[in-house]
Amino acid sequence: MRLHKIIYCLFLLIPTYSFAAEEVTVIFESGFGIDGEVWNPVIEQLPANIKVINPTRLSLASANTQPTTIQQDVSSLIKKIQHESEQRQVIVVGHSYGGLIVTEAIREASSQVLGVVLIEPTVKVQRVRYRKLDSERVARDDKVMAKYMPPHLLSHYKLLMQELDSTDENLIPLPADLRVTLYTSTQLHPEPMFIEETKAGKELWMQMHNELFSLIRAGQHIRSDKWGHSIHIEYPAEIANAILNLAAEGP
């Protein structure tokens, strides 16, 4: 959730894949406070006959919308997965907070998806572990976030932090049989804005993602310092390729 200038990079050419794209639905979950249209650079590089669902969560609908809990967002995604999986193969893609929603939903619906792509996903235990690492820095980061947070999102942000603060410290890995491509940025920032961008914070971030991926038998954990937190914005072709690779594998 770094507050930085969005930089769009040149699109790369995507190789041709042979699969029944008309039978695939891709469901996107964006980061906290981010409109679903953020996925457009990725969607533009997918075949036109792939069905795309990239909703903007209800908590962003208007200034008067009540904040949603993690479980409410998870339940909403599960309903979409269940509906689409009745007729089509489903791939789910999540970034940051959206990655947390995908991760939690998949624990209940792994048998209903072809695979998932996780981009710098929030991990449910991260607040507890970061506070254990440096509670003063986390408190300072919260004040910075509140300063820049749009007013209509502030109540949702506070609710989310309360939920994450009350989470058990033990991290539950992804299901072993899940097909997953997990992206982790190893990029260090010369002037860290948040604890996640410090050297110690980045090491803990990578440790949590390693734990998340630890049981996976068929998947990829891609670590790189060439991109930051928003890989789908910086390198949309990378994410489009990951989706197409999953689709090409078939059921």
VMD Tcl script that draws the C-alpha trace (Angstrom):
set ca {
  {0.00 0.00 0.00}
  {2.90 2.35 -0.70}
  {1.86 5.90 -1.54}
  {3.84 6.44 -4.70}
  {3.46 7.78 -8.19}
  {1.99 5.22 -10.57}
  {4.34 4.50 -13.41}
  {3.06 2.63 -16.43}
  {5.74 0.66 -18.26}
  {5.81 -0.40 -21.88}
  {3.77 -3.54 -22.51}
  {5.65 -6.68 -23.49}
  {4.51 -9.05 -26.18}
  {2.63 -12.08 -24.85}
  {3.14 -15.44 -26.57}
  {0.16 -17.28 -28.06}
  {-1.42 -19.93 -25.86}
  {-3.61 -22.79 -26.96}
  {-6.49 -23.31 -24.55}
  {-10.24 -22.96 -24.40}
  {-10.26 -19.34 -23.25}
  {-14.02 -19.14 -23.62}
  {-14.24 -21.56 -20.70}
  {-12.09 -19.46 -18.35}
  {-13.20 -16.73 -15.96}
  {-10.62 -14.52 -14.24}
  {-11.76 -12.83 -11.02}
  {-9.64 -9.92 -9.80}
  {-9.39 -8.53 -6.26}
  {-7.61 -5.19 -5.98}
  {-5.72 -3.71 -3.05}
  {-7.20 -1.73 -0.19}
  {-9.09 1.34 -1.37}
  {-8.28 0.64 -5.03}
  {-10.89 0.67 -7.81}
  {-11.26 -2.49 -9.91}
  {-10.21 -0.57 -13.02}
  {-6.61 -0.76 -11.79}
  {-6.50 -4.16 -13.55}
  {-7.22 -2.72 -17.00}
  {-3.55 -2.81 -18.16}
  {-3.51 -6.57 -17.41}
  {-6.98 -7.22 -18.84}
  {-6.06 -5.49 -22.12}
  {-3.44 -8.18 -22.68}
  {-5.76 -11.14 -22.15}
  {-7.69 -12.79 -25.01}
  {-11.06 -11.14 -25.57}
  {-12.92 -14.41 -25.01}
  {-11.70 -14.78 -21.43}
  {-14.45 -13.64 -19.08}
  {-13.26 -10.99 -16.64}
  {-14.75 -9.96 -13.30}
  {-12.97 -6.98 -11.75}
  {-15.40 -5.43 -9.27}
  {-14.82 -2.46 -7.03}
  {-15.58 -3.58 -3.48}
  {-18.73 -2.21 -1.86}
  {-16.70 -0.35 0.75}
  {-15.55 2.00 -2.05}
  {-18.99 2.60 -3.51}
  {-19.65 5.88 -1.72}
  {-18.68 7.97 1.27}
  {-21.69 6.61 3.18}
  {-20.91 2.93 2.64}
  {-20.33 0.93 5.80}
  {-16.86 -0.68 6.10}
  {-16.73 -4.40 5.42}
  {-14.91 -6.99 7.48}
  {-12.36 -9.40 6.05}
  {-14.90 -12.21 6.28}
  {-17.55 -10.20 4.45}
  {-15.14 -9.56 1.57}
  {-14.09 -13.22 1.62}
  {-17.71 -14.39 1.51}
  {-18.42 -12.09 -1.44}
  {-15.49 -13.57 -3.38}
  {-16.50 -17.15 -2.55}
  {-19.97 -16.52 -3.97}
  {-18.42 -15.28 -7.23}
  {-16.14 -18.34 -7.40}
  {-19.02 -20.73 -6.75}
  {-21.23 -19.09 -9.36}
  {-18.57 -19.01 -12.09}
  {-17.21 -22.49 -11.38}
  {-20.58 -24.04 -12.24}
  {-19.91 -23.38 -15.94}
  {-16.27 -22.35 -16.34}
  {-12.72 -22.79 -15.09}
  {-11.89 -20.05 -12.59}
  {-8.61 -18.24 -11.97}
  {-8.45 -15.73 -9.11}
  {-5.95 -12.86 -8.97}
  {-5.34 -10.71 -5.89}
  {-3.04 -7.82 -4.99}
  {-2.11 -6.63 -1.49}
  {-5.32 -6.63 0.62}
  {-7.03 -8.31 -2.33}
  {-4.39 -11.04 -2.03}
  {-5.44 -11.59 1.58}
  {-9.07 -11.91 0.47}
  {-8.08 -14.43 -2.20}
  {-5.91 -16.40 0.23}
  {-8.68 -16.68 2.81}
  {-11.34 -17.53 0.21}
  {-9.18 -20.24 -1.34}
  {-8.94 -22.04 1.99}
  {-12.67 -22.76 1.56}
  {-12.86 -23.00 -2.23}
  {-9.55 -24.43 -3.50}
  {-11.32 -27.30 -5.29}
  {-13.39 -24.80 -7.29}
  {-10.53 -22.89 -8.90}
  {-8.03 -23.72 -11.61}
  {-5.40 -21.61 -9.89}
  {-4.53 -18.28 -8.29}
  {-2.08 -15.44 -8.83}
  {-1.05 -13.58 -5.68}
  {0.72 -10.23 -6.07}
  {2.43 -8.97 -2.93}
  {-0.44 -10.33 -0.82}
  {-1.17 -9.03 2.63}
  {-0.66 -11.85 5.12}
  {-3.15 -12.12 7.95}
  {-0.44 -12.37 10.63}
  {1.66 -9.47 9.37}
  {0.41 -6.79 11.79}
  {1.09 -9.03 14.79}
  {4.56 -9.89 13.56}
  {5.48 -6.35 12.54}
  {4.37 -5.03 15.91}
  {6.56 -7.66 17.55}
  {9.45 -6.46 15.38}
  {8.94 -2.73 16.04}
  {5.67 -1.63 17.63}
  {6.66 2.05 17.70}
  {7.33 2.08 13.97}
  {3.99 0.39 13.24}
  {2.17 3.01 15.33}
  {4.00 5.78 13.46}
  {3.12 4.19 10.11}
  {-0.55 4.13 11.13}
  {-0.46 7.87 11.72}
  {1.09 8.44 8.29}
  {-1.57 6.28 6.64}
  {-4.34 8.12 8.48}
  {-2.90 11.44 7.32}
  {-3.13 10.49 3.65}
  {-6.19 8.22 3.83}
  {-9.32 9.55 2.09}
  {-11.91 10.27 4.82}
  {-14.43 7.72 3.52}
  {-11.83 4.95 3.82}
  {-10.52 5.79 7.26}
  {-13.20 3.83 9.18}
  {-12.59 0.80 6.96}
  {-8.83 1.07 7.50}
  {-9.26 1.25 11.29}
  {-11.56 -1.79 11.25}
  {-9.07 -3.75 9.14}
  {-6.17 -2.88 11.47}
  {-8.23 -3.98 14.48}
  {-8.94 -7.31 12.82}
  {-5.32 -7.89 11.85}
  {-4.09 -6.87 15.32}
  {-6.28 -9.55 16.90}
  {-5.05 -12.34 14.62}
  {-3.17 -15.35 15.96}
  {0.57 -15.18 15.24}
  {0.65 -18.59 13.54}
  {0.61 -18.41 9.74}
  {-1.42 -21.05 7.88}
  {0.21 -22.02 4.54}
  {-1.72 -22.24 1.29}
  {-3.29 -25.63 0.48}
  {-0.63 -28.01 -0.87}
  {-2.52 -28.94 -4.03}
  {-3.29 -25.36 -5.07}
  {-1.85 -24.12 -8.36}
  {-0.41 -20.74 -7.46}
  {1.94 -18.10 -8.76}
  {3.10 -15.89 -5.89}
  {4.94 -12.63 -6.52}
  {7.12 -11.10 -3.81}
  {9.01 -7.85 -4.25}
  {12.51 -7.92 -2.77}
  {13.07 -4.27 -3.68}
  {14.56 -2.11 -0.93}
  {13.68 1.59 -0.80}
  {16.47 4.09 -0.06}
  {14.02 6.15 2.00}
  {11.48 3.70 3.48}
  {8.03 5.16 4.07}
  {6.68 2.18 6.01}
  {8.16 -0.66 8.04}
  {7.57 -3.10 5.16}
  {10.12 -1.13 3.12}
  {12.93 -1.23 5.69}
  {15.59 -3.93 5.48}
  {14.26 -5.77 8.54}
  {10.68 -5.28 7.40}
  {11.41 -6.64 3.94}
  {13.13 -9.70 5.41}
  {10.04 -10.40 7.52}
  {7.78 -9.83 4.48}
  {9.74 -12.42 2.49}
  {9.73 -14.83 5.43}
  {5.94 -14.66 5.67}
  {5.51 -15.21 1.94}
  {7.90 -18.17 2.10}
  {5.76 -19.66 4.87}
  {2.60 -19.00 2.89}
  {4.05 -20.93 -0.08}
  {5.84 -23.62 1.93}
  {3.45 -26.55 1.26}
  {2.78 -25.89 -2.44}
  {3.66 -28.84 -4.67}
  {2.94 -27.29 -8.08}
  {3.51 -23.57 -8.32}
  {5.95 -20.70 -8.56}
  {7.17 -18.24 -5.98}
  {8.73 -15.43 -7.98}
  {10.95 -13.02 -6.05}
  {12.49 -9.99 -7.73}
  {13.84 -6.52 -6.96}
  {13.00 -5.16 -10.42}
  {9.47 -4.27 -9.29}
  {7.86 -2.78 -6.22}
  {4.55 -3.47 -4.51}
  {2.31 -2.91 -7.56}
  {3.70 -5.36 -10.09}
  {0.47 -5.42 -12.09}
  {0.88 -1.69 -12.74}
  {4.62 -1.68 -13.36}
  {4.72 -4.91 -15.41}
  {1.17 -5.82 -16.49}
  {2.43 -8.31 -19.08}
  {4.11 -10.33 -16.31}
  {0.76 -10.84 -14.57}
  {-1.09 -11.49 -17.84}
  {1.46 -14.20 -18.65}
  {0.99 -15.80 -15.24}
  {-2.77 -15.95 -15.81}
  {-2.37 -17.41 -19.29}
  {0.10 -20.02 -18.06}
  {-2.42 -21.22 -15.48}
  {-5.19 -21.27 -18.08}
  {-3.02 -23.25 -20.49}
  {-2.43 -25.98 -17.90}
  {-6.13 -26.85 -17.90}
  {-8.00 -28.79 -15.22}
}
mol new
graphics top color blue
foreach p $ca { graphics top sphere $p radius 0.5 }
foreach p [lrange $ca 0 end-1] q [lrange $ca 1 end] { graphics top cylinder $p $q radius 0.2 }
display resetview
